[in-house]
């Protein structure tokens, strides 16, 4: 690693507390030059805290919705099956934006990074139009297509209308935070989600159950609270983007259509969108299988996935740090440093998820029972958590290595991996186990276990081959 820059021996030492302060406040440090351990810490801490609050909201949201009954929880789960498609597009676009912005910042081209940010915003708004129209006008049909029960179609559809109709704030929240992360302004992205999700947590029970002059809106209130919180978060993002962070700032003069740059983002994002759509549509098929088994199966799986997301978000935060470090270090001409950052973060992820696996194995019923007292729902959700505990830590390596490919701009490799392991293995295997062999919901859970354990091992092996280092964006 002869071309890896080393820290100056004359640099003042940094204590843990000073680094923690810098991580939360934000710093103008050059992540391609400072000691690798400090670079990982400064990026990972705000990214972890950002996603911890995101997952906290997901848990709080389902906690209050669960008070309305299994059908309400099932409505959220079935609506999220469609939202997962939007998340796929938003996350795929965000991968490309992080990769391109990080590469430009690593190359020292801050002007190009800012113009790239503007093009990403244009794309996000364009992508949001059709899903919004479909959600507003065809919410009941969409729920019916997913096998929703009568309560969901008659009463829950307004939740679907709000969530799909307001999807532009989802797109912008993902994409603009990806801009900040790629530039190295992870602390700003953290504050945005703290603001939006903090508002969500306050508004959710208020609008669901009502208080004083505020009427009880039921499940529709949960969706309205989410849209208000995310909308204010997006407004804050735009204000910061135009007033400038530590590493990136957009001016009105840069807010113009640049076809070549826009196409570069779209081209780079195709693989990211593809890999997320493959993964998310796989989840839709799994939810459809569970819906054919019963609302309790959907509700138990929905609660389990929220718990899983809550515990997984810190690992995703660390993985996002890997994407930024890979992109910036490849841009600066330091591929060995990029690889070293992935290994370091991978070990951190594995250690963290081993602890989570122990909790899932030891206390699955208690975790699910926190959200519902329906014995059947608790039993189904607890079963999935117990199965997850057997190999959750391997999935942590998949998260880091996939983000390494994405941070390098090689988004097509993970797409091909997902097609094989999610479409060709996970969906058929889950169907055969659940329906053909009549394992019911257990068949779906074991199908997920086999496919996601396999994809983690294979992706780590592929990363070690090193072809991602030569990707161009």
RODO-2510 file (C-alpha; in nm, 4 decimals, decimal comma):
residues 473
     n   res          X          Y          Z
     1     x     0,0000     0,0000     0,0000
     2     x     0,2751     0,2337    -0,0945
     3     x     0,0430     0,4873    -0,2542
     4     x    -0,1785     0,5166     0,0536
     5     x    -0,1331     0,8551     0,2142
     6     x    -0,0223     0,8513     0,5718
     7     x    -0,1108     1,0878     0,8502
     8     x     0,1380     1,3546     0,9324
     9     x     0,3431     1,2818     1,2432
    10     x     0,3094     1,6511     1,3295
    11     x    -0,0712     1,6375     1,3399
    12     x    -0,2173     1,6878     1,6870
    13     x    -0,3638     1,3753     1,8482
    14     x    -0,7396     1,3320     1,8442
    15     x    -0,9198     1,2002     2,1490
    16     x    -1,2303     0,9825     2,1197
    17     x    -1,4463     1,2637     2,2521
    18     x    -1,3078     1,5232     2,0136
    19     x    -1,3615     1,2864     1,7217
    20     x    -1,7153     1,2163     1,8401
    21     x    -1,7816     1,5888     1,8575
    22     x    -1,6432     1,6387     1,5086
    23     x    -1,8459     1,3455     1,3736
    24     x    -2,1725     1,4898     1,5050
    25     x    -2,0974     1,8530     1,4198
    26     x    -1,9401     1,7791     1,0836
    27     x    -1,5841     1,8369     0,9739
    28     x    -1,4020     1,9544     0,6634
    29     x    -1,1444     1,6739     0,6962
    30     x    -1,0098     1,5159     0,3773
    31     x    -1,1180     1,1507     0,4091
    32     x    -0,8577     1,0411     0,1563
    33     x    -0,5700     1,1645     0,3731
    34     x    -0,6553     1,1423     0,7419
    35     x    -0,5853     0,8144     0,9298
    36     x    -0,8234     0,5445     0,8095
    37     x    -0,9569     0,4605     1,1549
    38     x    -1,0509     0,8271     1,2076
    39     x    -1,2033     0,8561     0,8583
    40     x    -1,4243     0,5531     0,9269
    41     x    -1,5255     0,6936     1,2657
    42     x    -1,6078     1,0437     1,1384
    43     x    -1,8274     0,9061     0,8597
    44     x    -1,9788     0,6043     1,0328
    45     x    -2,0948     0,7734     1,3539
    46     x    -2,3361     1,0228     1,1913
    47     x    -2,4485     0,7636     0,9366
    48     x    -2,5243     0,5146     1,2146
    49     x    -2,7060     0,7752     1,4253
    50     x    -2,8977     0,8897     1,1182
    51     x    -3,0287     0,5434     1,0415
    52     x    -3,0880     0,4532     1,4063
    53     x    -3,3469     0,7299     1,4252
    54     x    -3,4904     0,6238     1,0889
    55     x    -3,5372     0,2718     1,2214
    56     x    -3,6664     0,4085     1,5530
    57     x    -3,9466     0,5778     1,3652
    58     x    -4,0286     0,2563     1,1784
    59     x    -4,0633     0,0774     1,5118
    60     x    -4,2641     0,3587     1,6769
    61     x    -4,4922     0,3800     1,3736
    62     x    -4,5786     0,0109     1,3759
    63     x    -4,6165     0,0201     1,7561
    64     x    -4,9035     0,2702     1,7308
    65     x    -5,0574     0,1206     1,4165
    66     x    -5,0609    -0,2226     1,5851
    67     x    -5,3100    -0,0803     1,8387
    68     x    -5,5613    -0,0626     1,5513
    69     x    -5,5462    -0,4389     1,4921
    70     x    -5,3796    -0,6985     1,2638
    71     x    -5,5579    -0,5694     0,9519
    72     x    -5,4102    -0,2225     1,0052
    73     x    -5,0616    -0,3702     1,0427
    74     x    -5,1230    -0,5802     0,7322
    75     x    -5,2264    -0,2637     0,5427
    76     x    -4,8937    -0,1038     0,6334
    77     x    -4,7069    -0,4178     0,5284
    78     x    -4,8876    -0,4464     0,1939
    79     x    -4,8458    -0,0746     0,1213
    80     x    -4,4779    -0,1040     0,2013
    81     x    -4,4551    -0,3762    -0,0597
    82     x    -4,5270    -0,1027    -0,3169
    83     x    -4,3178     0,1523    -0,1327
    84     x    -4,0305    -0,0922    -0,1560
    85     x    -4,0393    -0,0389    -0,5336
    86     x    -4,0062     0,3343    -0,4730
    87     x    -3,7357     0,2726    -0,2163
    88     x    -3,5644     0,0602    -0,4808
    89     x    -3,5617     0,3491    -0,7263
    90     x    -3,4676     0,6021    -0,4583
    91     x    -3,1910     0,3855    -0,3144
    92     x    -3,0610     0,2870    -0,6578
    93     x    -3,0464     0,6511    -0,7608
    94     x    -2,8899     0,7376    -0,4245
    95     x    -2,6168     0,4779    -0,4820
    96     x    -2,5243     0,6410    -0,8116
    97     x    -2,5375     0,9903    -0,6650
    98     x    -2,3126     0,8936    -0,3736
    99     x    -2,0660     0,7252    -0,6102
   100     x    -2,0499     1,0137    -0,8600
   101     x    -2,0399     1,2923    -0,5993
   102     x    -1,7771     1,1061    -0,3946
   103     x    -1,5632     1,0489    -0,7052
   104     x    -1,5834     1,4177    -0,8062
   105     x    -1,4993     1,5302    -0,4524
   106     x    -1,2079     1,2848    -0,4403
   107     x    -1,0841     1,4307    -0,7700
   108     x    -1,1129     1,7832    -0,6273
   109     x    -1,3916     1,8848    -0,8718
   110     x    -1,6336     2,0512    -0,6300
   111     x    -1,8141     2,2472    -0,9043
   112     x    -1,8967     1,9271    -1,0929
   113     x    -2,0101     1,7664    -0,7675
   114     x    -2,2594     2,0499    -0,7098
   115     x    -2,3965     2,0317    -1,0647
   116     x    -2,4300     1,6553    -1,0267
   117     x    -2,6393     1,7185    -0,7149
   118     x    -2,8786     1,9388    -0,9096
   119     x    -2,9272     1,6788    -1,1828
   120     x    -3,0016     1,4162    -0,9175
   121     x    -3,2810     1,6345    -0,7773
   122     x    -3,4329     1,6711    -1,1251
   123     x    -3,4309     1,2934    -1,1727
   124     x    -3,5901     1,2306    -0,8314
   125     x    -3,8812     1,4637    -0,9089
   126     x    -3,9421     1,3068    -1,2499
   127     x    -3,9405     0,9540    -1,1087
   128     x    -4,1975     1,0479    -0,8411
   129     x    -4,4774     1,1506    -1,0798
   130     x    -4,6229     0,8176    -1,2001
   131     x    -4,6218     0,6372    -0,8619
   132     x    -4,7974     0,9387    -0,7078
   133     x    -5,0769     0,9275    -0,9667
   134     x    -5,1147     0,5492    -0,9302
   135     x    -5,1381     0,5755    -0,5520
   136     x    -5,3881     0,8610    -0,5502
   137     x    -5,6306     0,7104    -0,8017
   138     x    -5,5836     0,3328    -0,7672
   139     x    -5,5022     0,2705    -0,3986
   140     x    -5,7867     0,0220    -0,3431
   141     x    -5,7017    -0,1701    -0,6587
   142     x    -5,3380    -0,1925    -0,5555
   143     x    -5,4318    -0,3326    -0,2146
   144     x    -5,6758    -0,5767    -0,3720
   145     x    -5,4019    -0,6966    -0,6067
   146     x    -5,1864    -0,7815    -0,3049
   147     x    -5,4631    -0,9901    -0,1460
   148     x    -5,5647    -0,7387     0,1212
   149     x    -5,8625    -0,8198     0,3426
   150     x    -6,1930    -0,6291     0,3380
   151     x    -6,0938    -0,3886     0,6198
   152     x    -5,7771    -0,2815     0,4386
   153     x    -5,9589    -0,2195     0,1112
   154     x    -6,2479    -0,0311     0,2732
   155     x    -6,0667     0,1648     0,5451
   156     x    -5,6903     0,1286     0,4993
   157     x    -5,6680     0,2510     0,1421
   158     x    -5,6311     0,6138     0,2510
   159     x    -5,2998     0,5199     0,4129
   160     x    -5,1881     0,3849     0,0754
   161     x    -5,3085     0,7021    -0,0995
   162     x    -5,1066     0,9263     0,1270
   163     x    -4,7905     0,7158     0,1232
   164     x    -4,7758     0,6668    -0,2539
   165     x    -4,9196     1,0086    -0,3360
   166     x    -4,6507     1,1799    -0,1296
   167     x    -4,3644     0,9693    -0,2576
   168     x    -4,1725     1,2729    -0,3891
   169     x    -4,0575     1,3498    -0,0356
   170     x    -3,9267     0,9937    -0,0059
   171     x    -3,7310     1,0293    -0,3300
   172     x    -3,5840     1,3667    -0,2361
   173     x    -3,4991     1,2628     0,1184
   174     x    -3,2983     0,9653    -0,0095
   175     x    -3,1292     1,1476    -0,2979
   176     x    -3,0293     1,4708    -0,1235
   177     x    -2,8923     1,2801     0,1752
   178     x    -2,6941     1,0700    -0,0743
   179     x    -2,5459     1,3951    -0,2050
   180     x    -2,4364     1,4933     0,1446
   181     x    -2,2933     1,1475     0,2165
   182     x    -2,0998     1,1334    -0,1087
   183     x    -1,9492     1,4746    -0,0395
   184     x    -1,8541     1,3688     0,3136
   185     x    -2,1204     1,5779     0,4904
   186     x    -2,2650     1,2801     0,6755
   187     x    -2,3459     1,4937     0,9808
   188     x    -2,5912     1,7004     0,7741
   189     x    -2,7696     1,3879     0,6485
   190     x    -2,7940     1,2775     1,0113
   191     x    -2,9564     1,6033     1,1213
   192     x    -3,2081     1,5848     0,8370
   193     x    -3,3374     1,2445     0,9462
   194     x    -3,3308     1,3461     1,3107
   195     x    -3,5582     1,6362     1,2240
   196     x    -3,7973     1,4504     0,9934
   197     x    -3,8263     1,1360     1,2037
   198     x    -3,8434     1,3284     1,5299
   199     x    -4,1471     1,5092     1,3905
   200     x    -4,2909     1,1777     1,2721
   201     x    -4,2599     1,0269     1,6189
   202     x    -4,4387     1,3249     1,7766
   203     x    -4,7147     1,3502     1,5171
   204     x    -4,7846     0,9794     1,4687
   205     x    -4,9780     0,9081     1,7940
   206     x    -5,1362     1,2539     1,7839
   207     x    -5,2900     1,2055     1,4402
   208     x    -5,3733     0,8350     1,4817
   209     x    -5,5567     0,8650     1,8153
   210     x    -5,6363     1,2375     1,8263
   211     x    -5,6028     1,4820     2,1149
   212     x    -5,8229     1,7798     2,2016
   213     x    -5,9205     1,9586     1,8796
   214     x    -5,7107     1,7177     1,6705
   215     x    -5,9400     1,4414     1,5380
   216     x    -5,8469     1,0736     1,5517
   217     x    -5,7597     0,9833     1,1927
   218     x    -5,6681     0,6201     1,2521
   219     x    -5,4276     0,4589     1,0097
   220     x    -5,4569     0,7577     0,7750
   221     x    -5,3051     0,9732     1,0504
   222     x    -4,9883     0,7644     1,0460
   223     x    -4,9385     0,8393     0,6763
   224     x    -5,0102     1,2111     0,7167
   225     x    -4,7597     1,2338     1,0041
   226     x    -4,4958     1,0640     0,7899
   227     x    -4,5502     1,3002     0,4980
   228     x    -4,5366     1,6100     0,7163
   229     x    -4,2158     1,4963     0,8861
   230     x    -4,0442     1,4013     0,5618
   231     x    -4,1648     1,7157     0,3849
   232     x    -4,0108     1,9405     0,6505
   233     x    -3,6938     1,7305     0,6321
   234     x    -3,6695     1,7912     0,2567
   235     x    -3,7184     2,1666     0,3066
   236     x    -3,4297     2,1634     0,5538
   237     x    -3,2143     1,9640     0,3094
   238     x    -3,2651     2,2194     0,0332
   239     x    -3,1913     2,5095     0,2673
   240     x    -2,8612     2,3531     0,3758
   241     x    -2,7672     2,2505     0,0208
   242     x    -2,7993     2,6081    -0,1025
   243     x    -2,6360     2,7648     0,2018
   244     x    -2,3491     2,5179     0,1951
   245     x    -2,2188     2,2288     0,3996
   246     x    -1,8579     2,1503     0,4831
   247     x    -1,7917     1,9848     0,1466
   248     x    -2,0632     2,0846    -0,1018
   249     x    -2,2781     2,3858    -0,1876
   250     x    -2,5205     2,4504    -0,4728
   251     x    -2,5821     2,7981    -0,6161
   252     x    -2,8795     2,9165    -0,8208
   253     x    -2,6493     2,9514    -1,1228
   254     x    -2,5840     2,5758    -1,1060
   255     x    -2,9559     2,4926    -1,0971
   256     x    -2,9733     2,4212    -1,4694
   257     x    -3,0382     2,1145    -1,6831
   258     x    -2,7135     1,9425    -1,7855
   259     x    -2,8055     1,6530    -2,0103
   260     x    -2,4649     1,4824    -2,0147
   261     x    -2,4265     1,4857    -1,6370
   262     x    -2,7867     1,3788    -1,5882
   263     x    -2,7393     1,0852    -1,8230
   264     x    -2,4196     0,9852    -1,6409
   265     x    -2,6183     0,9614    -1,3165
   266     x    -2,8999     0,7688    -1,4858
   267     x    -2,6540     0,5303    -1,6510
   268     x    -2,4697     0,4703    -1,3240
   269     x    -2,7967     0,4328    -1,1331
   270     x    -2,9428     0,1672    -1,3633
   271     x    -2,7494    -0,1056    -1,1877
   272     x    -2,8373     0,0304    -0,8455
   273     x    -3,2053     0,0625    -0,9314
   274     x    -3,1948    -0,2828    -1,0848
   275     x    -3,0402    -0,4469    -0,7802
   276     x    -3,2877    -0,2805    -0,5461
   277     x    -3,5891    -0,3605    -0,7652
   278     x    -3,4826    -0,7242    -0,7764
   279     x    -3,4513    -0,7347    -0,3973
   280     x    -3,7710    -0,5397    -0,3338
   281     x    -3,9880    -0,7268    -0,5841
   282     x    -3,8653    -1,0448    -0,4226
   283     x    -4,0059    -0,9094    -0,0972
   284     x    -4,3385    -0,8292    -0,2703
   285     x    -4,3666    -1,1911    -0,3849
   286     x    -4,2899    -1,3103    -0,0335
   287     x    -4,5592    -1,0816     0,1121
   288     x    -4,8051    -1,2108    -0,1482
   289     x    -4,7300    -1,5670    -0,0385
   290     x    -4,7792    -1,4674     0,3263
   291     x    -5,1046    -1,2849     0,2418
   292     x    -5,2421    -1,6099     0,0965
   293     x    -5,1699    -1,7741     0,4327
   294     x    -5,3478    -1,5062     0,6393
   295     x    -5,3368    -1,1554     0,7867
   296     x    -5,1635    -1,2860     1,0992
   297     x    -4,8756    -1,4138     0,8858
   298     x    -4,8422    -1,0732     0,7167
   299     x    -4,8673    -0,8908     1,0497
   300     x    -4,6090    -1,1152     1,2187
   301     x    -4,3692    -1,0774     0,9265
   302     x    -4,4246    -0,7000     0,9159
   303     x    -4,3405    -0,6598     1,2858
   304     x    -4,0386    -0,8895     1,2521
   305     x    -3,9069    -0,6946     0,9539
   306     x    -3,9457    -0,3672     1,1464
   307     x    -3,7446    -0,5117     1,4348
   308     x    -3,4869    -0,6410     1,1891
   309     x    -3,4652    -0,2994     1,0199
   310     x    -3,4263    -0,1290     1,3567
   311     x    -3,1290    -0,3461     1,4468
   312     x    -2,9867    -0,3471     1,0938
   313     x    -2,9768     0,0303     1,0447
   314     x    -2,6515     0,0848     1,2389
   315     x    -2,4934    -0,1779     1,0129
   316     x    -2,6288     0,0004     0,7064
   317     x    -2,4862     0,3249     0,8441
   318     x    -2,1397     0,1719     0,8638
   319     x    -2,1872     0,0248     0,5156
   320     x    -2,2760     0,3677     0,3775
   321     x    -1,9485     0,4965     0,5203
   322     x    -1,7720     0,2287     0,3163
   323     x    -1,9395     0,3570    -0,0030
   324     x    -1,8176     0,7123     0,0603
   325     x    -1,4639     0,6032     0,1482
   326     x    -1,4393     0,3754    -0,1562
   327     x    -1,5656     0,6456    -0,3934
   328     x    -1,3475     0,9248    -0,2594
   329     x    -1,0324     0,7127    -0,2318
   330     x    -1,0703     0,5720    -0,5828
   331     x    -1,1146     0,9300    -0,7060
   332     x    -0,7970     1,0289    -0,5238
   333     x    -0,6056     0,7324    -0,6705
   334     x    -0,5802     0,5235    -0,3518
   335     x    -0,7459     0,1840    -0,4290
   336     x    -0,5612     0,0018    -0,1496
   337     x    -0,6941     0,2472     0,1066
   338     x    -1,0422     0,1996    -0,0392
   339     x    -1,0147    -0,1770     0,0079
   340     x    -0,8737    -0,1452     0,3595
   341     x    -1,1721     0,0678     0,4624
   342     x    -1,4133    -0,2055     0,3499
   343     x    -1,2384    -0,4774     0,5505
   344     x    -1,2252    -0,2610     0,8612
   345     x    -1,5952    -0,1729     0,8420
   346     x    -1,6855    -0,5336     0,7577
   347     x    -1,5341    -0,6625     1,0818
   348     x    -1,7169    -0,3912     1,2772
   349     x    -2,0434    -0,4936     1,1119
   350     x    -1,9936    -0,8609     1,1842
   351     x    -1,9178    -0,8004     1,5528
   352     x    -2,2262    -0,5809     1,5937
   353     x    -2,4635    -0,8230     1,4196
   354     x    -2,3377    -1,1183     1,6238
   355     x    -2,4632    -0,9330     1,9324
   356     x    -2,7971    -0,8713     1,7579
   357     x    -2,8202    -1,2395     1,6615
   358     x    -2,7820    -1,3416     2,0253
   359     x    -3,0712    -1,1110     2,1208
   360     x    -3,2904    -1,2477     1,8394
   361     x    -3,2175    -1,6042     1,9490
   362     x    -3,2710    -1,5459     2,3191
   363     x    -3,5677    -1,3059     2,3270
   364     x    -3,7722    -1,3347     2,0045
   365     x    -4,1149    -1,3590     2,1694
   366     x    -4,0489    -1,0693     2,4039
   367     x    -3,9379    -0,8468     2,1167
   368     x    -4,2475    -0,9121     1,9061
   369     x    -4,4847    -0,9038     2,2058
   370     x    -4,3770    -0,5437     2,2662
   371     x    -4,5835    -0,4486     1,9591
   372     x    -4,8865    -0,6767     1,9827
   373     x    -5,0623    -0,9106     2,2243
   374     x    -5,2055    -1,1286     1,9472
   375     x    -5,0598    -1,4699     2,0350
   376     x    -5,0533    -1,5999     1,6776
   377     x    -4,8866    -1,2836     1,5433
   378     x    -4,6277    -1,3017     1,8231
   379     x    -4,5511    -1,6664     1,7473
   380     x    -4,5043    -1,6024     1,3737
   381     x    -4,2862    -1,2933     1,4211
   382     x    -4,0772    -1,4622     1,6897
   383     x    -4,0153    -1,7618     1,4645
   384     x    -3,8670    -1,5387     1,1948
   385     x    -3,6425    -1,3575     1,4418
   386     x    -3,5131    -1,6902     1,5721
   387     x    -3,4367    -1,8101     1,2162
   388     x    -3,2663    -1,4786     1,1371
   389     x    -3,0400    -1,5189     1,4380
   390     x    -2,8655    -1,8181     1,2833
   391     x    -2,6776    -1,6191     1,0189
   392     x    -2,7580    -1,2494     1,0571
   393     x    -2,3895    -1,1617     1,0918
   394     x    -2,3145    -1,3028     0,7448
   395     x    -2,5692    -1,0625     0,5997
   396     x    -2,3585    -0,7814     0,7478
   397     x    -2,0725    -0,8729     0,5163
   398     x    -2,3106    -0,8643     0,2205
   399     x    -2,4171    -0,5119     0,3176
   400     x    -2,0601    -0,3793     0,3322
   401     x    -1,9291    -0,5470     0,0183
   402     x    -2,2338    -0,4453    -0,1864
   403     x    -2,1807    -0,0852    -0,0774
   404     x    -1,8162    -0,1169    -0,1789
   405     x    -1,9235    -0,2141    -0,5319
   406     x    -2,1798     0,0677    -0,5363
   407     x    -1,9379     0,3253    -0,3978
   408     x    -1,6957     0,2346    -0,6752
   409     x    -1,9724     0,2847    -0,9315
   410     x    -1,9908    -0,0862    -1,0199
   411     x    -2,3656    -0,1170    -0,9611
   412     x    -2,4223    -0,3893    -1,2216
   413     x    -2,2367    -0,6640    -1,0345
   414     x    -2,4704    -0,6557    -0,7311
   415     x    -2,7669    -0,6491    -0,9711
   416     x    -2,6597    -0,9760    -1,1308
   417     x    -2,5997    -1,1265    -0,7870
   418     x    -2,9490    -1,0238    -0,6727
   419     x    -3,1160    -1,1724    -0,9813
   420     x    -2,9619    -1,5100    -0,9043
   421     x    -3,0067    -1,5218    -0,5280
   422     x    -3,3377    -1,3371    -0,4863
   423     x    -3,5329    -1,4188    -0,8018
   424     x    -3,3896    -1,7571    -0,8974
   425     x    -3,3399    -1,8947    -0,5459
   426     x    -3,5368    -1,7024    -0,2809
   427     x    -3,8797    -1,6741    -0,4496
   428     x    -3,9066    -2,0317    -0,5905
   429     x    -3,7626    -2,1876    -0,2758
   430     x    -3,9981    -1,9929    -0,0473
   431     x    -4,2987    -2,0863    -0,2607
   432     x    -4,2095    -2,4536    -0,2695
   433     x    -4,1479    -2,4693     0,1052
   434     x    -4,4520    -2,2593     0,2038
   435     x    -4,7157    -2,3755    -0,0457
   436     x    -4,6054    -2,6961    -0,2170
   437     x    -4,4670    -2,8578     0,0995
   438     x    -4,7237    -2,6753     0,3160
   439     x    -4,4719    -2,5330     0,5613
   440     x    -4,6880    -2,2172     0,5589
   441     x    -4,5104    -1,9020     0,6855
   442     x    -4,2161    -2,1107     0,8087
   443     x    -4,1348    -2,2030     0,4496
   444     x    -4,0994    -1,8358     0,3564
   445     x    -3,8703    -1,7700     0,6525
   446     x    -3,6429    -2,0644     0,5748
   447     x    -3,6338    -1,9680     0,2065
   448     x    -3,5094    -1,6239     0,3069
   449     x    -3,2515    -1,7782     0,5401
   450     x    -3,1012    -1,9980     0,2666
   451     x    -3,0882    -1,7277    -0,0019
   452     x    -2,9552    -1,4440     0,2124
   453     x    -2,6886    -1,6559     0,3808
   454     x    -2,5704    -1,7712     0,0384
   455     x    -2,5659    -1,4222    -0,1118
   456     x    -2,3545    -1,2912     0,1772
   457     x    -2,0835    -1,5539     0,1335
   458     x    -2,0758    -1,5247    -0,2454
   459     x    -2,0608    -1,1427    -0,2545
   460     x    -1,7718    -1,1351    -0,0069
   461     x    -1,5806    -1,3829    -0,2241
   462     x    -1,6455    -1,1719    -0,5349
   463     x    -1,5242    -0,8575    -0,3582
   464     x    -1,1879    -1,0219    -0,2862
   465     x    -1,1261    -1,0553    -0,6619
   466     x    -1,0847    -0,6751    -0,6818
   467     x    -1,2375    -0,5931    -1,0215
   468     x    -1,4458    -0,3161    -0,8628
   469     x    -1,1285    -0,1063    -0,8312
   470     x    -1,1270    -0,0366    -1,2052
   471     x    -1,4892     0,0935    -1,2294
   472     x    -1,5294     0,4355    -1,3927
   473     x    -1,8015     0,6916    -1,3185
***
